[in-house]
Amino acid sequence: MPFVLWFNFLAGFAYVAAGAGLWLRRRWGAALAFAIAAATLVVYAAFAAHVMLGGAYEHRTVVAMALRSTVWVAISVVAWVSRRRLAAS
């Protein structure tokens, strides 16, 4: 799946930026983590549509996208909750 491969390649740069922003406790780090999670879910949905329409795929791509989606949703939730706690204190 070329669009999944390109997304994952380009997302790698966003992963590094989000990691830096979260590490430095920058407000944009949580927003970027959320954007990565949302984009990953959109690409995963497009990939699922491709598979349901009979397109070729590898099982490891399904597993990898599920893992990426889960990890970035979890990261964005933790970052968002932490951001709100910091703002409240």
Secondary structure, 3 states (H helix, E strand, C coil): CHHHHHHHHHHHHHHHHHHHHHHCCCHHHHHHHHHHHHHHHHHHHHHHHHHHCCCCCCHHHHHHHHHHHHHHHHHHHHHHHHHHHHHHC
